[in-house]
């Protein structure tokens, strides 16, 4: 129990930093990273590894084909490798939260219909 509590505290602090970093992303990509900008796929629809890869390419200025490459490069250029891993994990956590909220809303609507 003691170790589980410590792990929970560490995970909370990890997501707190990622949450702070993600605030600038929300402007374009939405609360749950559900909105694509300059591409056809929303960040939240990608795997954790795909998010990390894309952010690393933007940070290192290898990704230049996107219409928003300059904006993305500017926003992530100060991210460390750890920041990128944390944000990718946070985005996947956001997707899990979004899915839970959608399921709760669907269950509520179903109750209303019955």
C-alpha positions as CSV (number, residue, x, y, z in Angstrom):
1,X,0.0,0.0,0.0
2,X,2.8,2.4,0.9
3,X,4.5,1.8,-2.4
4,X,1.3,2.2,-4.4
5,X,0.8,5.6,-2.7
6,X,4.3,6.7,-3.5
7,X,3.8,5.6,-7.2
8,X,0.5,7.6,-7.3
9,X,2.2,10.7,-6.0
10,X,5.0,10.4,-8.5
11,X,2.6,9.8,-11.4
12,X,0.5,12.8,-10.3
13,X,3.6,15.1,-10.3
14,X,4.6,13.7,-13.7
15,X,1.2,14.5,-15.2
16,X,1.2,17.9,-13.5
17,X,4.3,18.9,-15.5
18,X,2.9,17.4,-18.7
19,X,-0.4,19.2,-18.0
20,X,1.4,22.5,-17.8
21,X,3.3,21.8,-21.0
22,X,0.1,20.7,-22.8
23,X,-1.8,23.9,-22.0
24,X,-0.2,25.6,-25.0
25,X,-1.2,22.7,-27.2
26,X,-4.8,22.9,-26.2
27,X,-5.3,26.2,-28.0
28,X,-5.1,24.4,-31.4
29,X,-5.5,20.7,-30.5
30,X,-8.4,20.9,-28.0
31,X,-8.8,19.8,-24.4
32,X,-8.2,16.1,-25.2
33,X,-5.8,16.5,-28.2
34,X,-8.8,15.6,-30.4
35,X,-8.4,18.2,-33.0
36,X,-6.0,17.9,-35.9
37,X,-4.2,21.0,-37.1
38,X,-2.4,21.0,-40.4
39,X,-2.7,17.2,-40.7
40,X,-5.6,14.8,-41.0
41,X,-4.9,13.0,-37.7
42,X,-5.5,14.4,-34.3
43,X,-2.6,13.9,-31.8
44,X,-4.9,11.9,-29.5
45,X,-5.5,9.4,-32.2
46,X,-1.9,8.5,-32.4
47,X,0.0,6.0,-30.3
48,X,2.3,7.2,-27.6
49,X,5.3,6.3,-29.7
50,X,3.9,8.2,-32.7
51,X,3.3,11.3,-30.6
52,X,6.8,11.2,-29.3
53,X,8.3,10.6,-32.7
54,X,6.3,13.5,-34.2
55,X,7.2,15.9,-31.4
56,X,10.9,15.0,-31.6
57,X,10.9,15.6,-35.3
58,X,9.2,19.0,-34.9
59,X,11.6,19.9,-32.1
60,X,14.7,18.9,-34.1
61,X,13.3,20.7,-37.2
62,X,13.1,17.5,-39.3
63,X,9.4,17.7,-39.8
64,X,8.9,20.5,-42.4
65,X,6.1,19.2,-44.7
66,X,3.2,20.1,-42.4
67,X,1.6,23.5,-42.9
68,X,2.0,24.1,-39.2
69,X,5.6,22.9,-39.0
70,X,7.0,26.3,-38.0
71,X,4.3,26.8,-35.3
72,X,4.9,23.3,-33.9
73,X,8.7,23.7,-34.1
74,X,8.5,26.9,-32.2
75,X,6.3,25.5,-29.5
76,X,8.3,22.3,-28.8
77,X,11.9,23.5,-29.4
78,X,12.5,23.9,-25.7
79,X,11.1,20.4,-24.8
80,X,13.5,17.8,-23.5
81,X,13.3,14.2,-24.4
82,X,11.6,13.6,-21.0
83,X,9.1,16.4,-21.7
84,X,8.2,14.8,-25.0
85,X,7.7,11.4,-23.3
86,X,5.7,12.9,-20.5
87,X,3.4,14.8,-22.9
88,X,2.9,11.8,-25.1
89,X,1.8,9.8,-22.0
90,X,-0.4,12.6,-20.8
91,X,-2.2,12.8,-24.2
92,X,-2.9,9.1,-24.0
93,X,-4.2,9.6,-20.5
94,X,-6.4,12.4,-21.8
95,X,-7.8,10.0,-24.4
96,X,-8.7,7.5,-21.7
97,X,-10.5,10.3,-19.7
98,X,-12.3,11.4,-22.8
99,X,-13.5,7.9,-23.5
100,X,-14.7,7.5,-19.9
101,X,-16.6,10.8,-20.2
102,X,-18.2,9.8,-23.5
103,X,-19.2,6.4,-22.0
104,X,-20.7,8.1,-19.0
105,X,-22.7,10.5,-21.2
106,X,-23.9,7.7,-23.3
107,X,-25.1,5.7,-20.2
108,X,-26.8,8.8,-18.9
109,X,-28.7,9.4,-22.3
110,X,-29.6,5.7,-22.3
111,X,-31.2,6.1,-18.8
112,X,-33.1,9.1,-20.0
113,X,-34.5,7.2,-22.9
114,X,-35.7,4.3,-20.8
